[in-house]
Amino acid sequence: MFFSESIKIKKSNYLCCQKKHLFIAMEQQQKNNPLHGITLEEIIKDLVFYFDWDTLGELIQIRCFRENPSIKSSLTFLRKTPWAREKVERLYVKYKKRINEKKASIN
């Protein structure tokens, strides 16, 4: 084996090791993320279930919640508008426990 080949092998092992540590770090980071595994569609449906469209439109004053509201139009808007999505996600995290309690009481 030539010297340059051994460097390549070591370098590839190093990169593999870096990726593994990055993956573990990201996995640990997601444990603390209350939105991990929850889609934007689920968030909107849960908020509409807990509040209604009118109340949601008052809490977060965006047109997709106030004029002809629908899941589809809300998803389209929120995927393109980070500031609005952030507001919706914050509201969901704030009321997540109450939403789950209301769901459990119905079932």
Buried (B, 14 or more C-beta within 10 A) or exposed (E): EEEEEEEEEEEEEEEEEEEEEEEEEEEEEEEEEEBEEBEBEEBBEBBBEBBEBEEBBEBBEBEBBBEEBEEEBBBEBBEEBEEBBEBBBEBBBEBBEEBEEEEEEEE
